[in-house]
Each structure stands twice: as structure tokens, then as C-alpha cells.
Amino acid sequence: MKTLIEKYKKEAVPALQKDFHIGNIMAVPKFKKAVINVGVGRLAKDEKGLERISKDLASITGQRPVTKKAKKSIASFKIREGLPIGLALTLRGKRMFDFMDRFVNIALPRSRDFRGIEAKNLDGQGNLNIGIRESSIFPELNYENMKDVFSLEVTFVTTAKNKEQGMALFKKMGFPIK
């Protein structure tokens, strides 16, 4: 099976060059990074819960996440300044393509009632934002041993100039976009 990097270089780049009449190969849209965010919410005060989620996220992505802390206090949400409120990580290069491959070919088909990614999830600059309700769709996590099921938000950032170029790039790479 071809890796996603080879598929991008050998299939997607020539097809995108032809479709959008791009002469220079460097002007073809490409993937910059994948950003994964997890809001810890109710587990903000539970240090061990935060560690478990961090460990699970590291096993999914192959990289340790950074803990994000609240910048200011918000009384109605019971948040104090400096309280950990989320985890974030950015994947680039080979790790990004490896995560993207597992995400598209293994994790998304395992999600409940999955019928494809909505086209409205692409923004005006050609970036794709996907919210995952359950982390249990990833095969790296053993569902029986999970104590905390968390949701995460995945953003694939591209160098596309508009939504049409972004849509074409994701479709050529095998993303199931409706």
C-alpha cells in the first residue's frame, strides 16, 4: 500500500496542476500541519485524569501534547487563571501524514453513523475542521481500559488559496467528503 506522501507527490500534485492550470509545482496546494485540540472541561481539577488523557492523545498521535492554561478567571464557568483547560498538539511532516492516513482509513470508518465529511467543514482558505465526539474510534486506545472518553477537534491546515482548491486537495488524497 502506498503511503500518503507518495500518493500526494505522484497522483495529487499532477492532477491539481492540471485541474487548476498551475504551471509552477511549488504553487500547488499542500498540507502544512495538523492541529489536534482537546478540551478537558470537567477534568480540569483532576490531575490524574489530565495525565490519562495526555497519555491517550500521545499514543494516538505519537507526540506528547502541550497543556493549555486559562489566561484569565471566569467566575460563571468556575475557571481560575492558570487552571489547565485543554491539551493541544501540532503535527507536521511525516507524523502528520501518518496520522492523516490512520485517521482517514481506520478511525473515521469506525465512527458511529459515519456517512462522510460535510463540505461545510472546509473554511474559506481550504482548511478542514473535524470534531470527533469519542476518542474510542482510534485503534490505539483499548476501549475496555479507557477511564475517560474525550472528544477532540482536528484541523488540517493547507496552503490552498480558496475552498475549491482545498476541496480538490482533500478529495484527491482520499478524504470521504460529500
N, C-alpha and C positions, 0 to 999 in steps of 0.2 A: 504494500500500500504506500502510495506517495505521501510524503509529508506535506503539510500545508504551505511551507515555504517554497517547495518545488512547484506545487500547484499554482502558487501566486506568480512565480517567475516564468513558468513555461506556458501556462494557459491564460491566466487572468490579465497579465500585462499586455500581451499581443492583442487580446480581444478588446480590452479597454482602449488601447491605442487606435484600433480600427473603428470602434463604435463612436468615439468622441473626436476623431481626427486629430490626435495628438502626435506631433512629429517627434518631440524630444521624449525619450524614455523616462527621464527624470521628472517630467511633468505628470506622469500617470499617478492617479491616487494610490496611496499606500497606507498601511496601518502604522500609527505612531506608537500607541500604547493601549493597554487595557487597565482600567481603574476599577477596583472592587472595594465597595464600602459596605460596612455592617454597622447598624445602629444597635447598641446593646440595651437601651431602654431600661427595662425593669431590673436588669442585672448590673446596673451601674455601680451599686454599692457592694455587690458580691464579687470580691476579688478572685475567688476560685472559679466562678462562672465565667468571668472575663478571660482568665487563663485558658479554660477549656475551649472557649470559642476561638481564641487566638491560635491554639494548637490545631483545632479542626481546620481553620482557614489556612494555616501553614501547610497542612497535609493536602488540601485541595489544590493550592497554587504553587507549592514548592518554594515559598518565600515567606518570611515572618512579617506579619502586619505591624503597622505603627498604631499606637493608641492615641486617639484624638481626645483632647480635653476641652471642657466648656470654657469659652472665653469670658463669659460673664454670667452672673447668677440670674435665674428666672424663678421667682417665687411660686408662680402658679404651676410650674412643671416640677417643682421641688429639685431644682438643679442649682448647685453651688459652683462658683468659679473654681476651676481646676479638677472638677469631677470627671472621670472618664465617661465619655458618652458614645464612643464609636471606635471602630477599627477600620483602617484603610491601607491599601497597598496598590502599587503601580507596577505592572509587568511590561517589560519591553523586550524586543529581540526574540531569541529562541524560546524563552519561557512564555512569552505572550502567545506565540504560535502554538506551543504545546498545550497551553491552557485553552486556547480557542478551539483546537482540534477536539480535545476531550469534551468541551462544553457543547459544541455543535453536534458531534457524532454520538456521544454517550449520555451526557447529562440531560439535554433538552428532550430527547425522545422518552426518557424515563419520567419526566414530569407529568403530573396528572392532567388529563384532558388537554394535552398539547396539540394544537392544530396549526401551528406556525407562528412566526413572529409578525406582529402587526406592522404595517408600513408606517403608521403614525409614530412608532418608536424611534424613527430617524429624525434628527433635528435638521435645521436649515443648512448646516455645514457638513452634513453627511456622516455624523456620528450616531452610533446606535446605543440606546439605553434600554436595558432589560432588567426588570425586577423579578427576583426569584423568591417565592414565598417560603419554600422549605429547602434547607441545605441538604436534606437526605437524598436528593436526586443524584448527588455525586457519589460514584462508586468507592472513592477513597474513604468515605465515612461509613462505618458499620452502624446500621440503624439500631441494632439491639443494644449497643454500648453507648449510644448518644444520650446525654443527660439534657442538653439544651438544643432544641431545634431553633435555628435562627434564620432570618431572611437576609438576603443580600442584594445589592444593586451592582450590576456590571455595566460598564461603559466602554465601548470600543471606539477609540478616537482615530480618525483618519485624516489624511491631507486633502480630501475631496473638496472641491470648490462649492458644490451645491448638493442638494438632496438627491438629484438624479444620478450624479456620479457615485455618490455613496451607496445608493441602492444597487447600482450595477456592480460595484466592487463586492458588496456582500453576497449578491446572487451568484457571481462568478466563483466565489470562494465556498459556496455550498450552504450558506445560511438559508434556512427554510422561511423566507419572507413571503408573506401573502401578497 
